[in-house]
Amino acid sequence: MSQNAALIVLLVLGGLAIAGPSGLLSWSENLRLLDQRKAQLTAVQAERTALKNKVELLHPDHADPDMVGELLRSQLNVVHPDEVVIKLDD
């Protein structure tokens, strides 16, 4: 009886090693997901860097006049009579 139970446990563990959530069959899927997450992380880090730069340009103590002017024009639709507005997609 104990030999049968040990054999069943061994077969279950072997099956999990091959077809389980971290088994051999799911290894390539995990690698694909890891590559996808790394690409997402790179994109989020680039977006974070851009936002950090924008925040630094808008710091109240030393705001960049060009950035302030750009925001005024885009947010409040304020322009000088001799200006032409060209909006680029972000």
Buried (B, 14 or more C-beta within 10 A) or exposed (E): EEEEEEEEEEEEEEEEEEEBEEBEEBEEEEEEEEEEEEEEEEEEEEEEEEEEEEEEBEEEEEEEEEBEEEBEBEEEEEEEEEEEEEEEEE
